[in-house]
Amino acid sequence: MIEFQKVGVVYNNEVEALKNIDLVIKGPTITGIIGPNGSGKSTLLKAALGVVRASGKVMLDGIQANKALKRIAYVAQKSSIDLSFPITVRECVALGTLPSLGLFKRITREEWESVDKALEIVGLSEQSQRQISALSGGQFQRVLIARCLVQNAEYLFLDEPFVGVDMVSEDIIIKILKDLKSKGKTILIVHHDLNKVEGYFDQVVMLNREIIAAGKTAQVFTVPNLKRAYGENILVERGE
Ligand SMILES: Nc1ncnc2c1ncn2[C@@H]1O[C@H](COP(=O)(O)OP(=O)(O)OP(=O)(O)O)[C@@H](O)[C@H]1O
């Protein structure tokens, strides 16, 4: 269970990105965090990870979340990742073993086996020796998902995992995430494509610096709530 208790984030003493966030997310779940541009979606994940200074508290099963980081696998927005870093697909996935391994220990044979298994699951076994710079956007996102699988964390925080991703990769990723949920994982996804919300998420957090609504998708993903979060123009965007 993730609990946000009165969480607020102000950047540079001037931009109030999040205000008074009180939120409880009970897993297993695939929860979508949606809201207009600049509504604080990424900041919500970063506040939980402790990578931005936040007021209030975020608790993970009763422990302060930033003290339980081994239990969270995080995939940042693709734009913030350096794709030119000289590393193979297999090595990149193996980085998922680091939280349990510590920096100076060798990766064991079992861990390499779990890396290869994860590559198989995401359908990239044949690409394992390629440089990550040679991959398509969708393949690279699958590499990052494979890294989460290796990390075997109970919580997955994914920031816009479907941006710049082809349909084949998107289908593979959502299938894997649904399988992880069925195995008890709690998955939070920052997402902007409203067409996919009902198909992908069992719960939704609708955000616009404050919580607009949160709960089961059918109850939260409604026209009145969408209008409150995005303004009247949302009806045009949804084609209604
Ligand atoms: N490091 C930062 N320094 C200053 N302001 C920031 C920083 N990061 C985010 N912001 C501002 O905080 C607000 C919320 O940003 P955030 O990235 O969390 O929103 P978002 O909903 O994820 O946006 P998007 O959909 O555009 O990715 C925005 O006004 C943004 O410009």
The ligand as an SDF file (V2000), in Angstrom:
LIG
                    3D

 31 33  0  0  0  0  0  0  0  0999 V2000
   13.1040   20.5570  -11.7230 N   0  0  0  0  0  0  0  0  0  0  0  0
   12.1330   21.4660  -11.8390 C   0  0  0  0  0  0  0  0  0  0  0  0
   12.3720   22.7730  -11.5530 N   0  0  0  0  0  0  0  0  0  0  0  0
   11.3910   23.6910  -11.6780 C   0  0  0  0  0  0  0  0  0  0  0  0
   10.1210   23.4130  -12.0430 N   0  0  0  0  0  0  0  0  0  0  0  0
    9.8370   22.1400  -12.3390 C   0  0  0  0  0  0  0  0  0  0  0  0
   10.8230   21.0960  -12.2510 C   0  0  0  0  0  0  0  0  0  0  0  0
   10.2460   19.9340  -12.6090 N   0  0  0  0  0  0  0  0  0  0  0  0
    8.9620   20.2200  -12.9030 C   0  0  0  0  0  0  0  0  0  0  0  0
    8.7170   21.5400  -12.7440 N   0  0  0  0  0  0  0  0  0  0  0  0
    7.4210   22.2200  -12.9240 C   0  0  0  0  0  0  0  0  0  0  0  0
    6.4930   21.6140  -12.0450 O   0  0  0  0  0  0  0  0  0  0  0  0
    5.2200   21.4470  -12.6830 C   0  0  0  0  0  0  0  0  0  0  0  0
    4.8410   19.9660  -12.6880 C   0  0  0  0  0  0  0  0  0  0  0  0
    5.7730   19.2600  -13.5130 O   0  0  0  0  0  0  0  0  0  0  0  0
    5.6740   17.6940  -13.7750 P   0  0  0  0  0  0  0  0  0  0  0  0
    6.7800   17.3390  -14.7220 O   0  0  0  0  0  0  0  0  0  0  0  0
    5.5640   16.9610  -12.5040 O   0  0  0  0  0  0  0  0  0  0  0  0
    4.2730   17.6010  -14.5210 O   0  0  0  0  0  0  0  0  0  0  0  0
    3.6990   16.4790  -15.4840 P   0  0  0  0  0  0  0  0  0  0  0  0
    2.2370   16.4200  -15.2100 O   0  0  0  0  0  0  0  0  0  0  0  0
    4.4770   15.2350  -15.3340 O   0  0  0  0  0  0  0  0  0  0  0  0
    3.9690   17.1660  -16.8940 O   0  0  0  0  0  0  0  0  0  0  0  0
    4.0700   16.5410  -18.3780 P   0  0  0  0  0  0  0  0  0  0  0  0
    2.7700   15.8610  -18.6920 O   0  0  0  0  0  0  0  0  0  0  0  0
    4.2510   17.7640  -19.2190 O   0  0  0  0  0  0  0  0  0  0  0  0
    5.2570   15.6180  -18.3840 O   0  0  0  0  0  0  0  0  0  0  0  0
    5.3650   22.0590  -14.0680 C   0  0  0  0  0  0  0  0  0  0  0  0
    4.9210   23.4020  -14.0010 O   0  0  0  0  0  0  0  0  0  0  0  0
    6.8530   21.9990  -14.3260 C   0  0  0  0  0  0  0  0  0  0  0  0
    7.2580   23.0260  -15.2150 O   0  0  0  0  0  0  0  0  0  0  0  0
  1  2  1  0
  2  3  1  0
  2  7  2  0
  3  4  2  0
  4  5  1  0
  5  6  2  0
  6  7  1  0
  6 10  1  0
  7  8  1  0
  8  9  2  0
  9 10  1  0
 10 11  1  0
 11 12  1  0
 11 30  1  0
 12 13  1  0
 13 14  1  0
 13 28  1  0
 14 15  1  0
 15 16  1  0
 16 17  2  0
 16 18  1  0
 16 19  1  0
 19 20  1  0
 20 21  2  0
 20 22  1  0
 20 23  1  0
 23 24  1  0
 24 25  2  0
 24 26  1  0
 24 27  1  0
 28 29  1  0
 28 30  1  0
 30 31  1  0
M  END
$$$$
